[in-house]
Amino acid sequence: MHPFVSSMVSFLKLGGDRARRAAFMAPFYRADDAQFFSDIEYMRTLSQEIIDKRLQHPEESKDLLNAMLYGKDPRTNQSLSQGTIIDNLITFLIAGHETFLFYYLVKHPEAYRKAQAEVGEVIGTESIQAPALQKLPYITACLRETLRLQPTAPAFTTSPLSPEGEVLGGRYFVEHGQPIAAVLPQVHRDPAVYGEDAEEWKPERMLDEAFSRLPPGAWKPFGNGARGCIEEIMMVTAMLLQYFDFTPQDQSYNLQIKSTLTIKPKDFFMRATLREGWTATKIERSLSGSIRTPASGKSQPAAASTPKSDAAPLTVLYGSNSGTCEAFAQTLAADAGAHGFIASVQDLDSAKQSLPVKQPVVIITASYEGEPCDNAAHFYDWLQNLKDGERIESDYAVFGCGHSDWSKTFHKIPNSIDALMEQHGGSRMCARGSANAAKGDMMSAFQTWEDDVFWPAVQKKYGVGDADGASEATGLGQSLTISVSSQRASRLRADVSEAKVLETRSLTAPGVPEKRHIELQLPSEMTYRAGDYLAVLPLNPSETVHRVMLRFSLSWDALLQIDSKSNTTLPTEHPISAYDLFSAYVELSQPATKRGINMLVEASKEDKTKEQLKQILDGDFDGQITKRRVSLLDLLERYPTIELPLGAFVASLMSMRVRQYSISSSPLADPRRVTLTYAVLEAESLSGQGRHIGVASWYLSHLKPGDIVHVAVKPSHQAFHLPVDSNVPVLMFCAGTGLAPFRSFIQERAAQIGAGRKLAPAHLYYGCRHPDRDSLYADELARWEKMEAVTLHYAYSRAPELSQGYKHIDDAMRADGQLLLDLWDANARVFVCGSHGVGESVKHTCLELAKEWARQRGKEGSDEGANKWFDSVRNERFSTDVFA
């Protein structure tokens, strides 16, 4: 980092600390004050050196420094003093370095593409000149919208000019000289000005025509000053978009704020790669103003580095939000060595405009509500917008993951990528593979495609044979060896942070499926919105871990040293205890795959056992294994004579994944605390061996106050949040723990009402078994109902006589049909959370009401019309969060 930047960052931090510190505390902070003034002195000295150098070696460039050195006031004919020039230089550097723009651009691929295309059309490959900045309306709009949501100086003060004071808004008298703080993030999010989507980043609302229609005072990122620094930021932005492609270092990063004298994104890092046609030398010439002609020809992609081994290179690209597709990518990469390849694994966005050539490329991705995963959005946007003449010269294969319950978007993104790759010249190596989460275990489907379709096709195309010892590596997992050692180590996951357990309690009476509540204290930098998820990194149940230790005759204090010949997410740097490995790093309860059972066949020495396992493989595998959730551990216990090496067992397991839960609290109640409401999953195992225990729910249910848990906030779909406009009614439908996000909604509404805000009505339709046994948060909800934060409608399946005869929420919905139609006409937003059955039931009832709504208006009220209506409002006014 340049010393000026270090001094600037230190100065801003210390300046913020000094501003918040009482004057009498100054003697205790002499060292900080000395550093503060030292930072100022360094910045002023460096600025003076820049001025002296320019005066000694004048340039005829029309830049800011020349304007300040040689410009004169047209009225007084006076020039700026050097002290004033130094002050302005430092101000421009500080003001220009803090912008949230690139965070929003990399999070919105379509906007990123439009901004980069605008630079290409207006500037091309020429050096950027000041007049060109007036021809960049879309980038201007992006900057305006960024400054609306995240003004770097988020507040300023003003006061009445009149000696008699002023009355604000016809209600509040403010005396002369009394300071008034304008909190810009709230001013800039007024739904009366910016609409229901005021919280969203939408540059189109800031294009010149719309911007000119904003009421006075609606956009004040620079306070009441007459000048802003938007031109300087535009210049830098245009140059960066001209020279580089950017992707976030961490695709799962959610915006966090760091506050000094100003605010900025905290710990947000990007990867920059040179755009096609640019080199370091060309950029240097461009910055000096010497490039005036288009770049010649089309540059070739950089050659892939030659692998050290004789293996052929292979690239595996994944798009993954939950981690499943990434796990598949790592699995394929780990298998590559046995098939004569050496694999690299990257997310899809890293391959935008730079797909490898002359080597196989495997794309493994899912759809997220019909949209690409977070780390595939830029790649997909680039692929969609390739022009007719642009060619892809890659050999590729695609594997897609999805859930058929979302039939309209099932495998939409992988199917589209497959078609677009072929359309633009890519060579498909084999048939597209797919996995359906609705049918159970997806790993088995993936490995079957990998073994039976992908590897035979790619080896044939590239003339590559299996590596020496491949049958052992793929069969008994000997690419992974484990030895005992005497040292212990652990390795933390990088994508989660530590939270502290504050409270746990059961919400249900004995005799019904248990539902529980847990409250966590979040780390200071972690923020969330009502409706978001909390991802939890769990541990396997101790009972399951103990079964592994018994099966492989491991003592409780056994230490393992893992060495791997291929990619692995397991800790290999240091020894690890067997208990820690099986508790924290691998999934033990996932259904066995066909590859895993083939491995058992190979390891078995008994013909009878081999025959029984082969019958499973050749028979109803889905019915016997996947649907019954029979794990590899279950089979090893069922066939105790199989002598499977420990390394083979571990190599066949998936890495531990996070589980997502809907947050059931509002940050308005306490921004540092978050609650989860969850069901404890424990029942007789369908495999017939022991009990099936939900990994994450077991883990959460055994936590105690003071325990540390690893978590990360994951944003929900933008539509699954309370409306910004307080005049919009809210309708919520759920059953069981589907209440979780709606508790957060109602708690947020209660906090708003407590602060004096008037809200449109909200109705909750909630189904459970019995009011005295599993009606969650009943007292709390009743209290909020008295505050008019919600109107409650219950349906008790085991005691319908206590809920006006309603057994299920669709019964209550039909009875309240006219009320719901009236609220819909009042622009109500609908939210649904619960199982697939709950989601389908609510949808079916809403379709019935939609047909009735049409008939009331003299229309036909057909099924076709109702379905068309539903498609038009889904994820806009009708939002669902349905779980398996």
N, C-alpha and C positions, 0 to 999 in steps of 0.2 A: 504494500500500500504506500502511495506517495506520502511524504511527510506532511504536505499541505492538507491532504485528506485526513490524516491522523489528527493533526492539530484542529481541523475544522470539527470533526466528530467530538473530540474531547471538549472543545470550546462550547459546542451546543449542549452537551450533557451537563457540564459544570454550570453553564448559564442558566439552564432550566432548574438545576438544584438551588442556585443562588436566589432565583426569583421566588422559589417556594419556601425559602428559609427565613426565619425571623432574624432581625438585625442583631439582636443580642447574642445570637449563636456564632457570629463571625469569628471570634477569637478561637473557637474550637476547630475551625476549618482553614487555618492559615496555609497548610500545604496545598489544599484544593485551590485556594485563591491564587497562590503563587503559580500553579500550573495554568490556571485560567488566563492570567495576564501574560504568561510565557507563550501560550498558544496565540493570543492576539498579536504579540510582538512578532512571532514567526510569520504569521500570515501577512502582516503589514510590511515586513522586511522583504518577503518574497515578491509581493506586489510591487514594491518600489524597484526591485531589481528588474522586473518585467518592463516597467515604464522606462527605466534608464536604458535598457537594451534597445527598446524601440526608438528612443530619441537618438541613440548613437548610430543605429542602423535603420533608418526610416524605410517603410514599405508603402506601396501605393494601394494596398488592399483596402476595401471598404468594410472594415470590421469595427467592432464596438470600441476597441482601444483607440484607434485613430479618430473615431468620432468624438471621444472624450478629450483626447489630447489637442486636436486642432479645431474642433467645433467651437462656435461662438454664439452667444445669445443674440438673436436678431434685433432685440431692442436696446440692450446695453453694450453690445459688442465685446462682452467680457468672456474669457475662457474659464473653464473649471480649474480650481487649484489642484495641485497634486494630491493634497490630503483628501479632497473630495473624490478624486479619481480612484484613489486607493480604497476609500470607503465603498464606492460603487462596485469596484472589481470584486471585493470580498462578498458584497451583498449578492451580486449576480451569481457567483460561484456557489454560495450557500443556498440561495433560492432555487437555482436550477438543478441541484443534485437530488432534491427530494421530490419525487413524483411517483405516484402509484400506477402510472399509465401502463407500464409493461406487465405489471401483475394482471391488469384487466385484459390486455391484449392477448397474452398467452392463455388466459382462461376462456377467451371467446375467439375461436379459430376463424370464424367468418369475418369478424371485424379485423382481425390481424391480416387476413388475406386482402381485404379491401384497402387497408391502410398501405400495405406493401405494394399493391397494384397501383395505387394513386402515386406513390413515389416513382414507380417505374414509368408511368405514363407522362408525368410532369417533368421529371428530372432525368430519367433514364440512367445512363452511366456517366453523365457529365458531373463536374463539380457543382455543389449546391451553391446557388447565389441567392441573396436576400429577396429579390423580386419573386422568386419561385414560391416563397412561403405564402404569398397571397393566393396561390393557385392550388392549395391543399385543403379544401373545405372539409374533407372527411377526417383528416388527422386533426384539424382544428376542432371539429366536433368531439373527437375522442378525448382531446385534452380538456375541453370544457366540461364534458360529462365526468371525467375523472376528478377534476377540481370541484365539481358539484358534490360528489360523494365523499371525497377525501381532500378537503382543503388543507394544505400543509400547515397553515396557521389556523386552527379550527375555531378560533373565537377572537373577537376584538371588542373594544369598548367605545362607546360614544356617550354624549350627554346633551341635554337640551341647550340650544343656543339662546333662547329667550330668557331674559332675567326673571320673568314671571313663571318660568317652568312651562311644561306642556302636559296635556292629557293624551295618553297613548291609547289608540283604539276606542276612544270615547269612554274609557273605564278607569285607567290607571294614571294618577297624577304623579309626575316626576319633577322634582325641584331642579332649578338651574344648578349645573355642576355635578348633579348626582350621576355617577357612572351607570351605564346600562350595558350589560354584556350580551352580545349577539352570538349565540352558539350556532355556528354555521352548519354543522351536520344535520341539525334539526330544521333550520331554515330551509336548507336545500332539499329536504325530503318531505316537504309539505304536499300531501296528496291532492289538495285543492288546486295546486299549481302543476304538479308533475304527474298526477294520476295515481291509480291503484298500484302501478308498478314502480313507484318512486324509489324503492330500495334496490331496484335492478339497474345494472349498467347498460344503457342503451344509447349509443352515440347519435342515432338518428334524431333523437329529441333535441339535439343541440346543433343541428345543421342551421345554416344562416337564417333561413326563412322562419323556422320555428323559434330559434333563439331570439330573433328580433321581436317576437310576440310576447316574450316573458314579461310579467309585470315588474315595475321598478322594485329593486331590492330583493328579487327572487334568487339572484345569482351574484354572490359577493365574495368570491374566494380570496380577493385581495383587499377586503375591507372597504373603507371609503376612500382609499387612495386613488389618485388619477392615473396611475400606471400599474401595469402587471408585467410578469416575466414570461408570458406565454410565447412570445416570439423566440426567445432564447431556447426554451424547451422544444419548440417546434423544429428549430434548426438541428438540434442534437438528435431528436427523434427521427427526423427524415434521414439523417446520415446513418444512424444505426440500422434502420430498416433497409436502406440502400445496400449496406455492406454485409449485413449478417442475418442469419436465421436464429431465432431464440426459442428455447424450450425450457420449462421450469426444471430445476434439478430434482425436485420432489413433486411428482404429479399429484400427490394427495395433499399438498400444502393448502391450508386454509388461512385466509388473511389474518394476521396478527399485527397489532399496532405497537410501535415503539415511540415513546414520547420524550423529547428533549425540549428545546425551545419551540420546535415544530414537531410534527408527527411524520412517521415514515413506516414502510413495511418492516416488520421484524423478522430477521432470519429468512428472508426471501432471496433465493439464489437462482440464477439462470445459467444455462449452457449456451454459448454463442459459437456458431460455426459459420465460416465464410460462405457467402452465397456463390452460386455458380457464376464463374467469370471473374471473380475478384481474388486477388492475391494481396499479401501484405504490401508489396511494392506498388501495386495499382492504387491501394487505399492511400498510401503516403503521397503519391502523385495527385490523387484527387483532393486530399486535404490541402495541398499546396496550391490548388486551383489550376493545375496543368492538364487535366483531362477534359477534352472537349468533343471527343469522337466516340461513337459506340464501340464497345468491346468487340474484338474480332472473333468470329466463330463461336462455336459452342464448346465449352470446356468439357473434358471427360471426367467422370467420377474418379476420385482418388483411388488408386489401386489398393486393394486390401493387403494388409501386412501378411507376409509369408509365415505360415505357422512353423514353429520349430520342428515339429514332427513331420512325418511323411503323410499324415492324414490330410484329407481334402477339407477345405473350409466349408462351413454351413452356418447360416444366420437364422436364428429363431427370434421372431418378433411377436410380442404379445400386447393385447389390450385388456386390462383387467382392473375392475374396481374392488372386488371382494377378495382377490388373490387366487381364485381357482385357475384362471387361464395362465397366470404367471407360474403357478405350481406345475401345470401341464408343460409349459415351456421349459422349465428347469428339468422336468422328467425326461423330455425328449433330448435335451442337451446332454444329460447324464448318460443316456443310452447311445449317443452319437459315436463315442470312441469304439464301442464294440462293433460298429458297422462301418468303420473305416473313415470317419469324419471327425473333425474337431469343431465344436460349436461355440458360437458366442450368442448371448441372450441379451436383448435390448427391448425397450418398449417401442411401440409402433411410431410414436411421434419422433423418435430419434432418426427414423428412416425417411422422413419427409424430404422429398427432392433428392434423396441419396440412397435409393434402393441398391443393394449390392448386385453386381453383374458377374457372370461366369461362375456362379456358385448357387446351390439351392437355397431358397428363402422359404421359411415356413412361417405362416401367419396364423396365430391362435388368438381368437378374440370372441367377445360376447357383445350383446346389445344391452343398453341400459335404457329401458322404456322407449325403445326404438331409436335411441341415439348412441353414438360411439362412446366407449369408456373414456374416462378422463384423460388417460395417457395415450389415446388413439385419435382424439378429436382433430388435431392438426393434420395428421397423416390422412385421415378420411376426407377432410375438407380439401386438402391438396389434390387427392386422387379424384374427387368429384369434379374439380374445376380444371383438370387437364384439358388443353385444347386439342382439336382433332389431329394436329400434326405432331403432337408430343407423344413420344414412344417410351414404353417400359421394356427394358431388355433384360428381364429377370426370369429365371425358372422358379416357379412358386407352387406352393400347396397351401390350402386353407383348411383350418379346423374351427368350427363354430360351436359355441355353448349357448344354451338358452333354456327357457321354460315354456312349454306349449300352452300353459294357461293364458299366456299373453299372445294369443294366436295371431293378432294383426301385426305384431312386431317380432314374431318368433324367428330368430336367426337372421333378422333383417340386415344387420351390419356385415356379418361374415359373408352372407350371400351377395350383398352389393359389392364388397371388396373383391370377391372372386370374379364377378362379372366385369367390373371396371378394369381389373388387372388384365383380363383377357382382351377386353375391348381396345386397350391401348398397347397391345402387342406382347404382353407377358405370356410366357409359355407354361401352361398348367401341367405339372408333372404327374398328378394323380387325381382321382375323384375327391371332391370335397368331403371331409369328415364332419360329423356333428354329434353332439350329446344333448340329451333332453333331461333336465333336472327333475321333471315330473315323473320320470320312469325310475328314479333312484340314483344309484351311483354312477357319476359321469366318468370317473377315472377308468372304469372298466371299458366303457365305450371308446375312450381316447386311446388306451393301450391296444385295444383290438384294431383300431384304424392304423395306429402306428406300426404294429407288427405285421398286419396282413396286407395293408395297402401302401402306406407311405414308404417304409424302408425298402421293400422289393422294387418299387417304382424308381426311387432315387438312385439306388445302387445300379439298376439296369441302365439308367440314363447316363450316369457318370462312369460306369465301368469300374465301380469300386466294390471290393469284396469285404467280407467280415474280417476284422482284425484278429490276430492270433489270440486264442483263448476266448473268442467271442461267445461261444456257447456257454462257457463257465460264467462269464460276466453277466450275460443276460439271464441265464437260468438260475444260478445260485448266488447272484449278486456279488461276485468276487471282485468287482471294481471297488468294493469297499471292504477294508480290513480293519479289525479292531484288536487292540492289545491292551493288557492291563498295565496301569502305571500307579504311582504313589502320590500324584499331585492332583489337586482339584481346581477347576476354573469354571466360570460361567460366562455367558455372553448375552447381553441384553439386546432386544430388538430395537431397531432404529426408528421405526415409524410410530411408536407410541411413547407416551410420557407417563410419569408416575402420578397417581391420584391416591388420596388417603380415604379409607372407609371411616365414615362418621357415625352411621346408624344402620342397623339391619333389623327387620321384623317380619313376621308372618302376617298376611292380610286375610287369611281364611281360617275357618273352623276345622277341627279334626274331622276326617271322614270324607272330605272332598279333595280333588286335586289341588295341591298347595300352590298358592300365589304369594310372592314375597316382594318386599320393598327394600331397596338399599339406597343410601345417600352417600355421595362421595364429594370430597373437596378437590376441586380441579387445580392443576398448576396455574400460576398467575397469568401465563401467556395464553391460556386456552379459553376460547369464547365459544358461545353457541347461541342458537335461536330456538324458540319454541317450535317443535316439529322436527328437529334434527335427530340424528342417531349418535349413539356412543358405541364405538367399537371396543371390544374387550378382548385382550389376549389371555386365554384361560390356561389352566393346567388340567391334565387328565385326572380323573378320579383315582384316588390312592388305591382303591380296590382293584382297578384295572391295571395299574402299574405293578401292584403286588403279583398279579397273575403272570405278567411277563417275567418278573424276577424268578418266580417259581418254575416257569416253563423252561427257562434257560439256566437254571441252577446258579443264579447270581446272588451273592451275599448282599446284605443291605448297604454295605459300605464299598461295594465294588466300584473301581474307577476304570474308565475306558479311554483309550487313545484312538481316535478315528483318523485313518489315512484314506484319502480318496483319489482314485485315478481320473476322476471326471468331476464336473461341476456338482457341488452339493451345498445346501444351506445349513448343513450340520456344523457344529464347532469342531474345527480340525487343528487349531493353533495350540491348544493345550488339552490335557486330559480333562474329562468330565465324569462326574459320578453317574453310574447307571440310572439311579433314581431320578436325577435331574434330567438326563437325556429323555427318558420315557415319560416324565411328567410334563416337560416344557417344550420339547422340540418336534415331536412327531405325533401324528394322529393314529390312535390305537383302535378306534371303534369304527372306522370307515369299512364298508363292505369290501370283501376280498374281490380281486379282479381275476380275469381269466389268466393273465400272465402270472399272477401270484399262485394260482392253483397249479398251473403248469410247472412252476418252480417246485411245488410240493411233490408233484408226481416224480420229478427228476431226483429229488432228495430222498424219496421213499425207497426202502429196500424190500418192502413186502408187496408181493403181487396183488394180494387182496386189497390192500390200501390203494395201490396204483389204480386198480380197476374201479374202485368206488369213486375215486377222484375224477377219473376219465368219464364216468357216467354223469357226474355233475356237469362237466364241461360239455358233453354231447347232448345232455337233456335240457330240462327247463332251468337254465342257469339263472335267469331273471327271477323266477319264482322261488328257487331253492336258496339263492344267495343274496341277490340284491334286495328284493322286497323284504326278506327276513333279516336283513342287515347282519349277515354272518360275516364276521371279520376274519382276517388271517389268523389272529390269535385264537378265535373260536375253533378254527379248523385244526390248529396245532394242538389244542387241548383235546379235540375229538379224536385225533390220530396221534397219540403220545409216542409212538415208535419212530416217527419221522425225525431224523437228526438234521435239522436245518441249521446251518451256520448262523451265528448271531449277526454277522455282517450282511448276509443275504436277507434276513428278516428286516433289519433296519433300512437297508437300501430300497426295499419294496414299499415303505411307508411314505405317505405324504407329510410335508412339513406342517406344523401346527399353524392354523389360520385364526384370524380374529373373527369374532361373532358380533353382529350388529344388533343393538337394541334401541327401540324408540325411547327418547328421553321423555320422562314424565314430569318435568319441572320447568318453570319459566325463569329466565335470567333476571326478570324484573323482581322476583322474590329474593334472589341472591345470585349474582353473576358468578360467584366462585363455587357454588354448590350445584350439584346435579343429582337427580334421582332416577332410578330405573324401576320398572314394575315388570316382573317376569314370572313365568310358570316354571316350577321345578319338574323336570322330565325324569321320571323313574317308574318303570313298569317291568313286568315279566318280559324277558327277551323273546322276540319272535324266533330266535335261533334255537331256543330250548336250552340254552346254557346261561344260567345266572339271570341277572337283571339288566335291562337296557337303561343306561344312565346318561342323561344329556350332559355333555362335557362342560359347556359354559354355565348352565343353570346349576349343576353340582358345584362348580367352582365358586360361583357367586353366593350360593346358599351356605357355604362353609367359611366365608369371610367374616371377620370380627372387627369391631371398631378399633382403629389404629393400624389395621393391615394396609399394605401397599398393593395397588393393582395397576396394571399397565393398560392405558386407554388412549383413544384418539377420537375427537369429534369428527363426524362425517356428515356433511350437509345432505338433507333430504332434497327431493325434487322441489324446484322453485315454487311450484303450485301448492305444495303441501305445507304452507305457512298461513297464519292468520292474515286476512286482508288488511292492508295498510289503512284503507278508508274505513273509519269507524261507523259509517252509515250503511255498511254492507252486512246483512244478516248472515249467521253462520249455522249450518246444520251438520251435526256429527252423528255417525252411526257406527256402533262397535259392539263387541261381545268379549267377555273375559279380559285378558291383558291387552286386548286391542284398545282399552281405555287409555293406555299410557300417553300417547301424544295429546289426547283430548284433555287429560288432566293438566298438561302443560298449557294448552290453549286457555282453559277456564281459569287456571291460576293467573295467567297473564291478564286476562280480562278483569279479574277481581282486583289485581294491582292497579290497572288503569282506572277502574271505577273508584277505587280508594283514593286515587290522586285527583278525582273530580272530573274525569272524562265521561262524556255521554256516549253510550255504545248502542248499536242496533241489537235486536234480540238474537240470542243464541239458544239452540235446542239440542240436547243430547239424548239420543235413543240408545239405551244400554241394556244388553242381555246378559243374564247370568242364571244360576240355578235357583238360589233361594236368598231372600234378603238378610237372613241371619247367618248364612254360611259362607257365601262367596261374593257378596256385593261389595266391591272394592271402594274404599275411601268414602263410604256412605255419609258419615258425619261431616266430612270436609265438603263434599258436594252439596249437602243440604245447607251448610252455612253459606256457600257461594250462591246458592239459589236465592237465599234471602237477600243477598246483596244485588240480585237481578243480573248476576254475571252469566246465568244459564237457567234454562227451564228443563227439568228432568223428566224423562219418559222411560219407565222401567218395563222389562219383560222377563218374568221369572219362569223358566221352563219347568221347574219342579213345584212351583207354587203359583200358577197363573191366577188363582183367586185373589192373590195379593197384588196383582198388577192389572186390574180391570179385565181379566180374562186373557191377557196377551201372554202366549208362551214364548214367542220369538219377536224380535224387533220388527220384522216385516208385518206382523199382525198389527202392531201399534202404528206403523207407517200407513197402512191401509185405512185404519180408523181415523187418522189425522190427515187424510189425503188432501182435503181442501185447504187446511192450514199450510201444508207443505207447498201446494201450488201457489198460494198467495205469497208465501215467502220467496218462492222462486221468481215470481213476477216482480218482487222487490229487489231483484239482483242478488239473491242469496248465493253463497258459496257452499258446496257440499263436500264433506270429507268422510271417508270410509276407512276403517282400520280393523283388521281381524284376519281370520282364516280365509282360505279360498271360498269355503262354503258361505261365510258371512258376506264376502264381497259379491258373490253371484246372487245371493238372496236379495241384497239391497239393490243391485243393478236391475234384477228382474222386476222388483216392485216399482222402481223409478221408471222403468219402461212402461209399466201399466199406467202409472200416473201421467206420463207424457202423452199416452194415447187419450186419456181422459181430458187432459189439457187441450189437446187438438180438437176433440169433439165439442168441448164447451165453446170453441170458436168457430164451429160450423165446418170443421175439416174432417177428413176421413178417419184419422186415428189408426193408421195401419202399422203393422210390425215394421215394415220397411222404413216408414217415416220416423218411427220411434228410434230405430237403430241409427238412422242418419243423424237424428238430433243428438243421440248419445255420443257418437263419434265427434260431433262438432264441439261438444262442451268438455270432453274428457281432457284432463290435465290443464284445463282452463278454469272452468267453474265446478267441475266434478273431479276430485282428486282422491286417489286410493293409495293405501299402503297395506298390501295384502301379503301375508306370509304363508308358507307351506304348513 
